[in-house]
Amino acid sequence: MGVEAVMLVVLLAVAVLLWAQQLRSGNAGWVDVFWSWGTGLTGMLYLLVGDGSPLPRAVAGVLLLTWALRLGSHIFQRVRNDPEEDGRYAAMRQALGSRTQPVFFLFYLGQGLLAWVFSLPFSVIGDQQNAEPLLVITGLLIGMGAIFGESVADAQLKRFKARSDSRGKTCREGLWRYSRHPNYFFEWLHWCSYPLVATGAALFGFLWLLPIAMLAFLWFVTGIPYTEKQALKSRGDDYRKYQRTTSAFFPWRPRS
C-alpha cells in the first residue's frame, strides 16, 4: 500500500472520530480545523518523502505550511472561543432536521476525502523532476499574497465584530467593501499558485482542477450559500442592501 493510500485511511478514520466528538458536543466547527491541518500535514509528508527537484518542493512547502498554520490556527481560536456554532453548520442543522447526523457523517467523511484530494498536488510536486523557476516564483508570490489578503480580511472582520455598535450590521470596511466574501476569494486564489509551482511535473495540468473544485465548493456548496443564509437571518435588510451593492466573490467596486 502506497503512502497516499495509507493517508487516505488515516484521514477517514480521524474524520469518523471527529464526527463522534461533534455528536457529543453539538459543534461541527472543528471539522474545518481538521480539513486545513489534515491537508497541510499530509501534503508536507508527500513533499518530505519525495525525491524531486528541491526548488518546487521548498516553495510548495513554504506555501503549504504557512497556509495550514494560519488558517487552522485562526479557525481553532474561533471555534474554541465562540460558544455558538458556526452559522453555516447551524443553518445546515436547521435545514436537515432529523437527517442531520446521517448527513453530517457523510459530510465528515467527505471532508476527510477532500483533505486527501487537496493534498495530492504535493505528491506530484514532491516527485517533480523538472521545474520552471519563473513560474515557481510567480506561484510563490501569488500564494503568499493570497495568504496575506485572507489574513487582512479576517482581521478586518474580527475588528468590526469587536465594536459595540456592530450587532445586526454588516462589515463594509477594507476588503469587505469590495467583496462580500474576500476571505473565500483569497482562499481560492491561494490554490491557483500550486499548478504554477508544479509546471514541468508529470500531469501538472490536472492540478488546475483543484482551484476549479475550490471555487465550486465555495460558491455552491459549503461556503457562500450557508454563510449568506445565516447573514440574512441575523442582519436582515442591512445584508440585503449589502448584497445589492457588493460583489459576491471577486473584489470589485461597489455598485451605487
C-alpha positions, -999 to +999 in steps of 0.1 A: +000+000+000+015+034-011+018+063+013-012+080-005-035+051+003-023+049+039-030+086+044-065+082+029-073+056+055-058+078+083-078+109+073-111+090+070-105+074+104-099+108+120-130+122+103-151+095+119-136+102+153-144+139+149-179+132+138-184+112+171-170+142+190-194+165+172-222+142+182-214+148+218-205+185+217-230+198+192-203+218+175-194+209+140-169+237+135-139+215+144-141+198+110-128+230+094-097+228+116-093+191+107-095+199+069-068+226+070-044+209+093-051+174+077-044+188+042-013+206+054+002+177+073-005+151+046+009+174+019+040+181+039+046+144+043+045+139+005+069+168+000+093+154+026+094+118+012+096+129-024+128+129-044+120+156-069+136+190-077+144+210-045+130+244-057+094+235-062+094+212-032+107+240-010+084+267-024+053+244-021+064+235+015+066+272+025+033+280+010+015+249+024+030+253+059+022+290+061-014+284+048-022+255+071-008+271+103-025+304+096-059+291+086-060+262+110-050+283+140-075+311+130-103+286+129-091+268+160-092+300+180-126+310+166-142+276+174-126+273+208-136+308+219-170+312+204-198+295+224-220+294+193-216+270+164-205+284+130-235+298+112-231+275+082-234+244+103-263+259+124-281+266+092-274+230+080-288+216+112-320+237+108-324+227+072-317+190+077-337+183+109-338+146+118-314+139+089-287+160+104-264+133+118-265+108+089-258+137+065-231+151+089-214+116+090-212+116+052-201+153+052-172+145+077-161+116+055-163+139+026-140+164+044-115+137+050-116+127+014-113+163+003-083+168+026-067+138+008-076+151-026-062+186-019-030+170-006-023+151-038-008+180-057+021+179-032+027+143-041+031+154-077+054+183-067+073+160-043+083+138-073+087+167-098+120+164-117+117+194-139+109+230-128+102+264-144+119+288-119+100+319-132+066+301-128+077+287-094+085+322-081+052+335-096+033+308-078+051+318-046+042+354-049+005+346-057+003+321-029+018+343-002-002+373-015-034+353-011-025+342+024-018+379+033-050+390+018-070+364+037-053+374+069-062+410+064-098+402+056-101+381+087-085+408+109-108+435+095-139+414+102-127+405+137-121+442+144-155+451+132-173+424+152-155+436+184-171+470+181-201+477+204-222+491+176-217+462+151-245+439+163-270+434+134-248+453+110-226+442+081-189+449+078-182+472+048-147+482+058-115+475+040-117+445+017-153+438+027-163+470+008-153+453-024-164+417-019-189+400+004-165+371+009-129+384+004-117+356+027-132+330+003-117+348-027-082+347-013-086+311-002-094+302-038-066+324-052-041+306-029-049+272-046-042+288-080-005+290-070+003+253-069-003+245-106+022+272-114+047+257-090+042+223-105+047+233-141+070+207-157+058+179-135+040+149-150+003+156-155+007+190-138-022+203-159-047+183-138-037+204-108-058+232-123-088+211-113-082+220-077-089+258-079-119+249-101-131+225-074-124+250-046-144+277-065-173+253-069-174+243-033-171+279-020-197+292-044-223+264-045-218+241-015-203+249+019-192+285+015-214+313+002-249+297+003-250+288+040-230+319+050-254+342+032-284+324+046-272+329+081-263+366+074-298+373+061-312+357+092-291+378+116-288+411+097-319+412+075-324+443+054-289+456+061-274+425+045-299+426+016-287+461+008-251+448+010-260+421-015-273+446-039-242+468-038-213+444-033-198+417-054-204+382-041-169+369-046-144+386-069-134+421-055-149+449-075-160+485-069-194+488-051-225+495-071-245+526-063 
